[in-house]
Amino acid sequence: MNLSFFDQFTSPCLMGLPLIAISMLPPTLLIPSMNNRLIQNRLFTLQLWLLHLITKQLMLPLSPKGHKWATILTPLMTLLLMINLLGLLPYTFTPTTQLSMNMALALPLWLATVTIGLRNQPSTSLGHLLPEGTPTPLIPTLIMIETISLLIRPLALGVRLTANLTAGHLLIQLISTATIVLLPTLPTISILTTLILILLTILEMAVAMIQAYVFTLLLSLYLQENI
């Protein structure tokens, strides 16, 4: 059977049932939990420091009213960060390369921010659809444009995360395939390709972290507009 480079993005199945939910479980099991000891171990201390750093960065754009969302945004970024990084390991599956999963995360959270804005400050939220000082003939057109830009936000969140991770995985597989193919005939070129592969893997680790941060940061910015 012929395989394509896109087979790596196919959700694993067992007896016809998708295992994408189970593939999301191992990253959460790697997070150490608190015990009854007065002084925790180094791993847990490092985890607390990272969580504090992540929460501090995410809460910078938010007013004090939005700080209660830290209990949602911080775990979301931690989950995306671990899934993206563990997906770079060989013979693993990255759930965040699936648009369905990313949209399942982006759409409800975006809808929650819009609902909060319409409930708490409806006039301000609806005022975003029409900039102040707009000429009268342009009002219908601008309202339509702003409405489309508002509705396209969750799609942009999901597509951005999916496209960046998918492109990185494809590049890694293409270069690794070229390395193996060139090894018997052109070993020097194969070694150079291996060096490029190592540099690309480091770049993809940075992309995995940045995309998790951007996804959560944009949600926090959407939230700030509605609180």
QUIBEL-V354821 format. One record per residue. N is the residue number from 0. PHI is phi in degrees with one decimal (* if undefined). Layout:
# QUIBEL-V354821
N;PHI
N;PHI
This chain:
# QUIBEL-V354821
0;*
1;-79.6
2;-113.7
3;-114.2
4;-67.3
5;-86.8
6;-65.9
7;-69.3
8;-96.8
9;-76.6
10;-64.6
11;-64.6
12;-129.5
13;-135.7
14;55.9
15;81.7
16;-103.1
17;-67.4
18;-104.7
19;-65.5
20;-67.6
21;-70.6
22;-69.0
23;-85.3
24;-76.4
25;-55.7
26;-58.8
27;-71.0
28;-72.7
29;-79.9
30;-80.8
31;-68.5
32;-108.4
33;-73.3
34;-116.2
35;-85.2
36;-72.4
37;-67.4
38;-111.6
39;-81.5
40;-76.5
41;-65.5
42;-64.1
43;-69.2
44;-62.7
45;-63.1
46;-62.9
47;-62.1
48;-64.4
49;-66.2
50;-63.9
51;-64.8
52;-64.9
53;-63.2
54;-63.2
55;-62.3
56;-68.8
57;-73.4
58;-86.4
59;-59.8
60;-75.1
61;-95.0
62;-78.3
63;-55.4
64;-65.0
65;-90.1
66;-68.4
67;-65.5
68;-77.2
69;-61.4
70;-69.2
71;-104.1
72;-70.2
73;-65.5
74;-61.3
75;-63.2
76;-66.7
77;-62.3
78;-63.5
79;-63.0
80;-63.4
81;-71.0
82;-65.7
83;-64.3
84;-72.6
85;-68.8
86;-70.3
87;-82.6
88;-70.7
89;-64.7
90;59.7
91;-120.3
92;-119.4
93;-103.1
94;-63.1
95;-76.8
96;-83.7
97;-95.1
98;-63.4
99;-62.5
100;-68.8
101;-64.3
102;-69.8
103;-66.6
104;-84.7
105;-75.4
106;-64.2
107;-64.3
108;-68.8
109;-62.9
110;-64.3
111;-65.7
112;-65.1
113;-66.5
114;-63.7
115;-62.4
116;-65.1
117;-69.1
118;-81.4
119;-85.4
120;-141.7
121;-61.3
122;-65.3
123;-67.6
124;-64.6
125;-72.4
126;-67.8
127;-65.3
128;-76.7
129;-138.3
130;-60.8
131;-68.7
132;82.6
133;-73.3
134;-60.1
135;-58.7
136;-63.4
137;-92.2
138;-60.5
139;-60.0
140;-66.4
141;-67.1
142;-62.6
143;-66.0
144;-65.2
145;-67.0
146;-66.4
147;-64.4
148;-64.9
149;-71.1
150;-73.8
151;-86.4
152;-59.1
153;-63.7
154;-64.7
155;-65.3
156;-61.6
157;-68.6
158;-67.5
159;-61.5
160;-65.1
161;-64.5
162;-65.9
163;-65.3
164;-71.9
165;-64.1
166;-62.8
167;-64.2
168;-64.4
169;-65.4
170;-62.9
171;-62.2
172;-69.3
173;-63.4
174;-70.9
175;-67.0
176;-64.7
177;-63.6
178;-62.6
179;-69.1
180;-68.3
181;-82.5
182;-60.7
183;-70.1
184;-98.1
185;-128.5
186;-63.6
187;-64.0
188;-62.9
189;-64.2
190;-65.6
191;-62.7
192;-64.9
193;-64.0
194;-62.8
195;-63.7
196;-64.0
197;-64.3
198;-64.0
199;-66.9
200;-64.3
201;-63.0
202;-63.1
203;-68.6
204;-63.2
205;-65.8
206;-62.8
207;-60.7
208;-71.5
209;-66.6
210;-67.0
211;-63.7
212;-68.2
213;-64.5
214;-57.8
215;-73.6
216;-64.5
217;-64.3
218;-62.7
219;-66.4
220;-69.4
221;-63.0
222;-65.6
223;-63.0
224;-70.8
225;-118.9
226;-122.1
